[in-house]
Amino acid sequence: MKRISTKFFFIMLALVVGFVAACSNDSTNEGSNTDNESTPTIGGGNLNIGVVSDPVSLDPHGANETVANTINATIYDRLVYMDQNSEIQPGLAESLEQIEDTVWEAKIREGVTFHDGTELNAEAVKLSLDRVRDPEVAAPVAFLFGMVTDVRVVDEFTVHIETEFPFAPLPAHLAHTAGSIISPQLIEQSYEDLANGENPFAAANEQPSGTGYFKFESQQPGNSVSLSKNEDYWHEEQAKVDTVTFKVIPESLTRIAELETGEIDINFTVSPSDVSRVESNPDTIVEQVNSTRMVYLGFNTEVEPLNDVNVRRALHMAVDKNALVEGILDGVGIPADTPIAPGVYGYSEGVDTIEYDIEQAKELLAEAGYPDGFDVTLLTDDERERQDLAVALQSQLAEIGVNVNIDTYEFGTYIERAGLGQMEIFLGSWGTVTIDADYGLYAVFHSKNIGPPGNRSRIVNEDLDELLDAARQEIDPETRIDLYAQVQNKLAEESPYAYLYFPDNISAVRSDVEGFWQYPSGYFFLRDVTLNR
């Protein structure tokens, strides 16, 4: 059985002149699709979820990958949220209003406590938003708030967020898990660790503390993360299950088998080649939604011969994206001509693209001094889809004389090596989780973000930087769209990535799991999940 969401929602954030998130205490957040007057479904029980890897960090400022974001989104709250329709809703802020071009006012909820008993107030909000921007902390998600110049406490439950320039997508950035509000006690411990030369994100792996609908119980690295229902959650909609266990199951076929036997209730990600198997089982359901995630072949522009633009363009031209979509995704996705998915604000048709052309690719390699090709190593993780993709690209690039050696690591090591530039070419993906091109382009291609923040191609181009800076500062929507089109044209010229495809997000659940949905970025919303047993 299959449930498919074909709707692809986006917010025209650049059209916002004054944004106000609804102000009442009884507003629902994150798009609850339940009705308080409807007949309740029996709740409780333990929800088991199979995930591909350990979370990189249980500190929301210390990671930006799907497993960590999914878990952290349940432990921590943000000032505002995106709901199931990708619309901004009030969270820890009862209201968020743009009171001046560069000033946003957030009214903080009263009576909310962190899991460690600390009370939420404006000072706690300031601590978190200051910490994520602190260069000494070096959070990999700091780029999301690079435009913020100050967070001022106005009174006990009011903060003003000041930006360097008018920035319409700020609410969407605050809704990202990077905008999570962390317990002041945990932040204090983090700074003590930093002063002692230790990892400032390590304390959260021992005892993370937020205000979310689940709270931390335990973590066994390589095995599981366990959470329990927050009985003191501030929202009228409480978590429906008693506990959640995220089980680390790297092998996709093992996750499928455990879903079939009922050892897990939700399979975090399903390979397209396994969809028919899940559909044919009456006890399991495929959950499929359009995504904002671009899968790419990246080029380290700092190493030879990939520092030559003709080499990068040649590799891009040698990739048959249609064949990849059919062969790797079984047709469940679309070829990517740009880094921005259709439906994301800033996507433009008619921008320059690199077309599949084997003969032209060979000519470019010859011009660059490699008429017979060269050897190169491809970095990837051990997920089955990535392995299949690596082998397919190995075969395609061989047609222009490029001999690809595949270097495979478990996910944590892979992402670390990619961030440090310890590779030549590499497979990766990036989801535009804010549904605005600033996140999908500035984070990935601006020279300020080289390394873990997102620019793993390590490209440095002044013209590109200037266009990206101008686009995020522009308030006229038509001009902003045009600037993003220019950015995409420049990227086609420089080719730091070969964009491959936009896959659908595919997960699977047991047939007695209700209330489950996932964001276009790929991570899950779990508050409303019920085990109907």
C-alpha positions as CSV (number, residue, x, y, z in Angstrom):
1,M,0.0,0.0,0.0
2,K,1.2,3.5,-0.7
3,R,0.3,7.0,0.5
4,I,1.7,9.7,-1.8
5,S,1.7,13.5,-1.1
6,T,2.0,15.1,-4.5
7,K,1.5,18.6,-3.2
8,F,4.6,20.8,-3.0
9,F,4.1,23.8,-0.8
10,F,6.3,26.9,-0.6
11,I,6.2,30.2,1.1
12,M,6.7,33.4,-0.9
13,L,8.8,34.7,1.9
14,A,10.3,37.5,-0.2
15,L,6.8,39.0,-0.6
16,V,6.5,39.4,3.2
17,V,6.4,43.1,4.2
18,G,5.2,42.5,7.8
19,F,5.0,38.9,9.0
20,V,2.9,38.1,12.1
21,A,2.7,34.6,13.4
22,A,-0.7,34.0,15.0
23,C,-0.8,35.3,18.6
24,S,-3.1,33.1,20.6
25,N,-1.9,30.6,23.2
26,D,-4.2,28.0,21.8
27,S,-2.9,28.2,18.3
28,T,-1.8,24.9,16.9
29,N,1.7,24.4,15.7
30,E,3.2,22.4,13.0
31,G,0.0,21.7,11.2
32,S,-1.8,19.3,13.5
33,N,-4.4,17.5,11.5
34,T,-6.4,16.4,14.5
35,D,-9.7,17.8,15.7
36,N,-10.1,18.2,19.5
37,E,-13.8,17.2,19.2
38,S,-13.2,14.1,17.1
39,T,-13.1,10.6,18.7
40,P,-9.6,10.1,20.1
41,T,-7.5,7.2,19.0
42,I,-6.0,5.1,21.7
43,G,-2.4,6.3,22.3
44,G,0.6,5.2,24.3
45,G,3.2,2.5,23.6
46,N,6.7,2.6,22.2
47,L,7.4,3.8,18.7
48,N,10.4,2.1,17.1
49,I,12.0,3.9,14.1
50,G,14.8,2.5,12.0
51,V,17.4,5.1,11.0
52,V,20.5,4.8,8.8
53,S,23.1,6.1,11.3
54,D,23.7,7.7,14.7
55,P,22.8,11.4,14.9
56,V,25.9,13.5,14.3
57,S,24.9,15.4,17.4
58,L,22.0,15.8,19.9
59,D,23.0,19.5,20.0
60,P,20.9,21.3,17.4
61,H,23.6,23.8,16.9
62,G,26.2,21.0,16.3
63,A,24.6,19.2,13.3
64,N,22.7,19.7,10.1
65,E,21.8,16.2,8.8
66,T,18.5,14.4,8.6
67,V,18.7,11.9,11.4
68,A,20.0,14.5,13.9
69,N,17.4,17.1,12.7
70,T,14.5,14.6,13.1
71,I,15.5,13.7,16.7
72,N,16.4,17.2,17.7
73,A,13.1,18.6,16.4
74,T,11.3,16.5,19.0
75,I,13.6,17.4,22.0
76,Y,13.8,21.1,21.3
77,D,11.3,23.8,20.2
78,R,11.9,26.8,18.0
79,L,10.3,30.3,18.1
80,V,8.2,29.4,15.1
81,Y,7.6,26.2,13.0
82,M,6.7,25.2,9.5
83,D,3.5,23.1,9.5
84,Q,2.6,20.4,7.0
85,N,1.7,23.0,4.4
86,S,5.1,24.7,4.9
87,E,3.4,27.7,6.5
88,I,4.9,29.5,9.5
89,Q,3.1,28.8,12.8
90,P,3.8,30.1,16.3
91,G,6.0,28.0,18.6
92,L,7.8,29.3,21.7
93,A,7.0,32.7,20.3
94,E,3.4,33.6,20.6
95,S,4.0,36.1,17.9
96,L,6.8,37.2,15.6
97,E,6.4,40.5,13.9
98,Q,8.6,42.6,11.6
99,I,8.3,46.0,13.4
100,E,11.0,47.7,11.3
101,D,12.8,46.7,8.1
102,T,15.6,45.2,10.1
103,V,13.9,44.5,13.4
104,W,11.7,41.5,14.3
105,E,9.9,41.3,17.7
106,A,9.2,38.0,19.3
107,K,6.8,37.7,22.2
108,I,7.8,34.6,24.2
109,R,5.4,32.2,25.8
110,E,5.1,32.3,29.6
111,G,4.9,29.2,31.8
112,V,7.1,27.0,29.6
113,T,9.9,25.0,31.3
114,F,12.9,23.1,29.9
115,H,13.3,19.4,30.6
116,D,15.8,20.2,33.3
117,G,13.3,22.5,35.1
118,T,14.7,25.8,34.0
119,E,12.1,28.4,33.0
120,L,11.9,29.8,29.5
121,N,12.2,33.5,29.2
122,A,13.7,36.2,26.9
123,E,17.2,35.7,28.3
124,A,17.1,32.0,27.5
125,V,16.1,32.8,23.9
126,K,18.9,35.3,23.6
127,L,21.4,32.8,25.0
128,S,20.5,30.3,22.3
129,L,20.5,32.7,19.4
130,D,23.7,34.3,20.5
131,R,25.4,30.9,20.9
132,V,24.5,29.6,17.5
133,R,26.2,32.7,16.0
134,D,29.2,32.7,18.2
135,P,32.4,32.2,16.1
136,E,34.2,30.6,19.0
137,V,31.5,27.9,19.2
138,A,31.8,27.5,15.4
139,A,28.4,25.9,14.9
140,P,28.1,24.4,11.4
141,V,24.6,26.0,11.2
142,A,25.8,29.5,12.0
143,F,25.3,30.5,8.4
144,L,21.6,30.5,8.9
145,F,21.9,33.5,11.1
146,G,24.8,35.4,9.6
147,M,22.5,38.3,8.8
148,V,21.6,38.7,12.5
149,T,23.6,41.5,14.2
150,D,22.0,41.5,17.7
151,V,19.4,39.8,19.9
152,R,18.1,42.3,22.5
153,V,16.1,41.5,25.6
154,V,13.3,44.1,25.8
155,D,11.6,42.6,28.8
156,E,11.2,39.3,30.5
157,F,9.2,37.8,27.6
158,T,10.1,40.0,24.6
159,V,13.2,39.9,22.3
160,H,14.1,42.0,19.3
161,I,16.1,40.3,16.6
162,E,18.1,42.8,14.6
163,T,19.4,42.1,11.1
164,E,22.1,43.7,9.0
165,F,19.7,44.2,6.2
166,P,16.0,43.4,5.5
167,F,15.8,39.6,5.3
168,A,12.4,38.3,4.5
169,P,13.2,34.5,5.0
170,L,14.2,35.0,8.7
171,P,11.0,33.3,10.0
172,A,11.9,30.2,7.9
173,H,15.5,30.3,9.3
174,L,14.2,30.5,12.8
175,A,11.9,27.5,12.1
176,H,15.0,25.4,11.2
177,T,16.3,23.1,13.9
178,A,19.3,25.5,14.1
179,G,16.9,28.0,15.7
180,S,16.2,25.6,18.6
181,I,16.1,27.1,22.0
182,I,18.4,25.2,24.4
183,S,18.4,25.1,28.2
184,P,20.6,27.8,29.7
185,Q,22.1,25.2,31.9
186,L,23.2,23.2,28.9
187,I,24.6,26.3,27.2
188,E,26.6,27.1,30.4
189,Q,28.1,23.6,30.4
190,S,28.9,24.0,26.7
191,Y,30.9,27.1,27.3
192,E,32.7,25.5,30.3
193,D,33.7,22.6,28.0
194,L,34.8,25.1,25.3
195,A,37.0,27.0,27.8
196,N,38.6,23.6,28.8
197,G,39.4,22.9,25.1
198,E,36.7,20.3,24.7
199,N,33.9,19.9,22.2
200,P,31.2,22.5,22.9
201,F,28.5,20.1,21.5
202,A,29.5,17.1,23.6
203,A,27.4,17.9,26.7
204,A,24.1,17.6,24.7
205,N,25.0,14.0,23.8
206,E,25.0,13.2,27.5
207,Q,21.8,15.1,28.5
208,P,20.1,17.3,25.9
209,S,17.5,19.6,27.4
210,G,14.9,21.5,25.4
211,T,11.2,22.2,25.7
212,G,10.0,19.7,23.1
213,Y,7.3,17.1,23.2
214,F,9.8,14.3,23.8
215,K,12.7,14.3,26.3
216,F,15.9,12.4,26.3
217,E,16.3,9.1,28.1
218,S,19.5,7.4,26.8
219,Q,21.8,6.9,23.9
220,Q,23.8,3.9,23.0
221,P,26.2,4.9,20.1
222,G,25.9,2.6,17.1
223,N,22.7,1.2,18.6
224,S,19.9,3.5,19.6
225,V,18.6,6.8,21.0
226,S,15.6,6.6,23.4
227,L,13.1,9.4,24.2
228,S,10.1,9.6,26.4
229,K,6.9,11.7,26.4
230,N,7.3,15.2,28.0
231,E,4.3,15.1,30.4
232,D,4.8,18.9,31.0
233,Y,4.7,19.9,27.3
234,W,3.3,23.4,27.0
235,H,1.2,22.8,23.9
236,E,-2.4,21.6,23.9
237,E,-1.4,18.8,21.5
238,Q,0.7,16.3,23.4
239,A,2.8,13.5,22.0
240,K,0.6,10.4,21.5
241,V,3.1,7.7,22.2
242,D,4.9,7.1,25.5
243,T,8.4,6.5,24.2
244,V,10.3,6.6,21.0
245,T,13.4,4.5,20.1
246,F,15.5,5.4,17.1
247,K,17.3,2.2,16.2
248,V,20.5,2.5,14.1
249,I,20.2,0.1,11.2
250,P,22.6,1.1,8.4
251,E,21.6,-1.7,6.0
252,S,18.4,-0.8,4.0
253,L,17.3,-4.4,3.5
254,T,17.6,-5.1,7.2
255,R,15.4,-2.1,8.0
256,I,12.8,-3.5,5.5
257,A,13.0,-6.9,7.2
258,E,12.5,-5.4,10.6
259,L,9.6,-3.3,9.4
260,E,7.9,-6.5,8.0
261,T,8.4,-8.4,11.3
262,G,7.2,-5.4,13.4
263,E,10.5,-4.9,15.1
264,I,10.3,-1.3,13.9
265,D,7.2,0.8,13.2
266,I,8.8,3.3,10.8
267,N,11.6,2.9,8.3
268,F,13.4,6.2,8.0
269,T,14.3,5.9,4.4
270,V,13.3,3.3,1.7
271,S,15.3,2.7,-1.4
272,P,13.2,3.1,-4.6
273,S,14.1,-0.5,-5.5
274,D,12.4,-1.7,-2.3
275,V,9.1,0.2,-2.8
276,S,7.3,-2.7,-4.5
277,R,8.2,-5.1,-1.7
278,V,6.7,-2.7,0.9
279,E,3.6,-2.1,-1.2
280,S,3.0,-5.8,-1.6
281,N,2.9,-6.4,2.1
282,P,-0.6,-5.7,3.7
283,D,1.1,-4.8,7.0
284,T,3.3,-2.0,5.6
285,I,2.6,1.3,3.9
286,V,4.9,3.4,1.7
287,E,4.9,7.1,2.6
288,Q,6.1,9.3,-0.3
289,V,6.4,13.0,-0.6
290,N,8.1,15.5,-3.1
291,S,11.4,16.7,-1.7
292,T,13.5,19.8,-1.9
293,R,16.7,17.6,-1.7
294,M,19.2,17.8,-4.6
295,V,21.5,14.8,-4.9
296,Y,24.8,15.8,-6.5
297,L,28.3,14.7,-7.6
298,G,30.6,17.3,-6.0
299,F,34.0,18.4,-7.1
300,N,36.7,19.6,-4.7
301,T,37.8,22.7,-6.5
302,E,41.0,23.0,-4.5
303,V,42.7,19.8,-5.9
304,E,44.0,19.0,-9.4
305,P,42.6,18.4,-11.9
306,L,39.3,19.5,-10.4
307,N,40.5,23.0,-10.0
308,D,40.2,23.3,-13.8
309,V,36.7,24.4,-14.7
310,N,36.9,22.6,-18.1
311,V,37.5,19.3,-16.2
312,R,34.5,19.9,-13.9
313,R,32.2,20.8,-16.9
314,A,33.4,17.7,-18.7
315,L,32.5,15.5,-15.8
316,H,29.1,17.1,-15.5
317,M,28.5,16.7,-19.3
318,A,29.3,13.0,-19.0
319,V,26.5,12.3,-16.6
320,D,23.3,10.9,-18.0
321,K,20.8,12.1,-15.4
322,N,17.8,10.5,-17.0
323,A,19.5,7.1,-16.9
324,L,20.3,7.7,-13.2
325,V,16.6,8.6,-12.4
326,E,15.4,5.4,-14.1
327,G,18.1,3.1,-13.0
328,I,18.7,4.3,-9.4
329,L,15.3,5.8,-8.5
330,D,13.1,3.5,-10.6
331,G,11.7,6.8,-12.1
332,V,10.7,8.2,-8.6
333,G,12.3,11.6,-8.9
334,I,13.2,14.2,-11.5
335,P,16.6,15.0,-13.2
336,A,18.2,18.1,-11.7
337,D,19.3,20.9,-14.1
338,T,19.8,23.4,-11.3
339,P,20.5,23.2,-7.5
340,I,17.0,24.5,-6.7
341,A,14.0,22.2,-6.8
342,P,10.8,23.3,-8.6
343,G,8.5,24.9,-6.0
344,V,11.3,26.5,-4.0
345,Y,11.3,30.3,-4.0
346,G,14.1,31.3,-6.4
347,Y,13.7,28.5,-8.9
348,S,13.7,29.8,-12.4
349,E,13.1,28.1,-15.7
350,G,15.3,29.0,-18.6
351,V,18.6,29.4,-16.6
352,D,21.8,28.1,-18.2
353,T,22.3,24.3,-17.8
354,I,24.9,21.7,-18.7
355,E,23.5,19.1,-21.1
356,Y,24.6,15.5,-21.5
357,D,27.1,15.4,-24.3
358,I,29.9,12.8,-24.3
359,E,31.7,14.2,-27.3
360,Q,31.8,17.7,-25.9
361,A,33.0,16.3,-22.6
362,K,35.9,14.6,-24.3
363,E,36.9,17.8,-26.1
364,L,36.9,19.7,-22.9
365,L,39.1,17.1,-21.2
366,A,41.5,17.3,-24.1
367,E,41.6,21.1,-23.9
368,A,42.4,20.8,-20.2
369,G,45.4,18.5,-21.0
370,Y,43.7,15.1,-20.3
371,P,42.9,13.6,-23.7
372,D,43.1,10.1,-22.2
373,G,41.2,10.9,-19.0
374,F,42.6,10.5,-15.5
375,D,42.2,8.6,-12.3
376,V,40.0,10.0,-9.5
377,T,38.6,8.8,-6.1
378,L,35.0,9.2,-5.3
379,L,34.0,9.6,-1.6
380,T,30.6,8.2,-0.5
381,D,28.8,6.7,2.4
382,D,27.6,3.1,2.7
383,E,23.9,3.6,2.1
384,R,22.8,1.2,-0.6
385,E,21.3,3.9,-2.9
386,R,24.6,5.8,-2.7
387,Q,26.6,2.7,-3.5
388,D,24.4,2.0,-6.5
389,L,24.8,5.6,-7.6
390,A,28.5,5.5,-7.2
391,V,28.8,2.4,-9.4
392,A,26.5,4.0,-12.1
393,L,28.6,7.1,-12.2
394,Q,31.8,5.0,-12.3
395,S,30.4,3.4,-15.5
396,Q,29.3,6.7,-17.0
397,L,32.5,8.6,-16.4
398,A,34.5,5.7,-17.9
399,E,33.0,6.6,-21.2
400,I,35.3,9.7,-21.3
401,G,38.3,7.9,-19.9
402,V,37.9,8.9,-16.3
403,N,38.7,5.9,-14.0
404,V,36.8,6.3,-10.7
405,N,37.9,4.5,-7.6
406,I,35.1,4.4,-5.0
407,D,36.0,5.2,-1.4
408,T,33.2,4.2,1.1
409,Y,32.9,5.1,4.7
410,E,30.1,4.9,7.3
411,F,28.1,8.1,7.4
412,G,29.7,9.9,10.3
413,T,33.2,9.4,8.9
414,Y,32.0,10.3,5.4
415,I,30.4,13.6,6.4
416,E,33.5,14.5,8.4
417,R,35.9,13.9,5.5
418,A,33.6,15.8,3.1
419,G,33.5,18.8,5.5
420,L,37.3,18.8,5.8
421,G,37.9,18.5,2.1
422,Q,39.5,15.1,2.3
423,M,38.3,13.9,-1.0
424,E,38.5,14.6,-4.8
425,I,35.0,14.0,-6.0
426,F,32.1,13.0,-3.7
427,L,28.4,12.2,-3.6
428,G,26.2,14.3,-1.4
429,S,22.8,15.9,-1.1
430,W,21.3,19.2,0.2
431,G,17.7,19.9,1.0
432,T,16.4,23.5,0.8
433,V,14.6,23.1,4.1
434,T,13.5,26.7,4.3
435,I,11.8,26.5,0.9
436,D,13.8,29.6,-0.1
437,A,16.8,29.7,-2.4
438,D,19.0,31.6,0.1
439,Y,19.4,28.3,2.0
440,G,19.9,26.2,-1.1
441,L,22.5,28.5,-2.6
442,Y,24.2,30.8,-0.1
443,A,25.0,28.0,2.3
444,V,26.3,25.7,-0.4
445,F,28.3,28.0,-2.7
446,H,29.3,31.2,-0.8
447,S,33.0,31.2,0.2
448,K,32.1,32.1,3.8
449,N,30.6,28.6,4.2
450,I,33.5,26.4,3.1
451,G,33.6,23.1,4.9
452,P,31.0,21.7,7.3
453,P,28.5,24.6,6.9
454,G,27.8,23.5,3.4
455,N,30.3,24.6,0.8
456,R,32.0,21.2,0.4
457,S,33.2,21.9,-3.2
458,R,35.3,24.7,-1.5
459,I,34.6,27.0,-4.4
460,V,35.7,30.6,-4.1
461,N,34.4,33.0,-6.7
462,E,34.0,36.7,-6.0
463,D,31.3,37.3,-8.6
464,L,29.3,34.4,-7.2
465,D,29.7,35.7,-3.6
466,E,28.5,39.2,-4.7
467,L,25.4,37.8,-6.4
468,L,24.6,35.7,-3.4
469,D,25.1,38.6,-1.0
470,A,22.9,40.9,-3.2
471,A,20.1,38.3,-3.5
472,R,19.7,37.8,0.2
473,Q,19.6,41.5,0.8
474,E,17.2,42.4,-2.0
475,I,13.6,43.2,-0.9
476,D,12.0,43.5,-4.3
477,P,10.8,40.0,-5.2
478,E,11.2,40.3,-9.0
479,T,14.8,41.6,-8.6
480,R,15.5,38.8,-6.1
481,I,14.3,36.1,-8.5
482,D,16.5,37.6,-11.2
483,L,19.5,37.6,-9.0
484,Y,19.0,34.0,-8.2
485,A,18.7,33.2,-11.9
486,Q,22.1,34.9,-12.3
487,V,23.5,32.8,-9.5
488,Q,22.4,29.6,-11.2
489,N,23.9,30.8,-14.5
490,K,27.2,31.5,-12.8
491,L,27.1,28.0,-11.2
492,A,26.5,26.4,-14.6
493,E,29.6,28.3,-15.8
494,E,31.8,27.2,-12.8
495,S,30.2,23.8,-12.3
496,P,31.3,23.0,-8.7
497,Y,28.7,20.3,-8.6
498,A,27.0,18.0,-11.2
499,Y,23.4,18.2,-10.1
500,L,22.0,14.7,-10.5
501,Y,18.3,14.5,-9.4
502,F,15.6,15.5,-6.9
503,P,14.4,12.2,-5.4
504,D,11.1,11.8,-3.7
505,N,11.4,11.3,0.1
506,I,10.3,7.7,0.6
507,S,9.7,6.1,4.0
508,A,7.6,3.3,5.2
509,V,5.4,2.6,8.2
510,R,3.4,-0.3,9.7
511,S,-0.2,-0.2,8.8
512,D,-1.2,0.5,12.4
513,V,0.8,3.7,12.5
514,E,-1.3,6.8,12.1
515,G,-0.7,10.6,12.1
516,F,2.8,10.3,10.5
517,W,4.1,12.8,8.0
518,Q,7.4,14.2,6.8
519,Y,8.7,17.5,5.6
520,P,10.0,18.1,2.0
521,S,13.5,18.2,3.6
522,G,13.1,14.6,4.7
523,Y,12.8,14.7,8.5
524,F,9.8,13.6,10.3
525,F,7.1,15.2,12.5
526,L,6.3,12.7,15.3
527,R,4.1,14.5,17.8
528,D,0.8,13.2,16.3
529,V,1.9,9.7,15.6
530,T,-0.4,7.1,17.1
531,L,0.0,3.3,17.4
532,N,-3.5,2.0,16.7
533,R,-3.2,-1.3,18.5
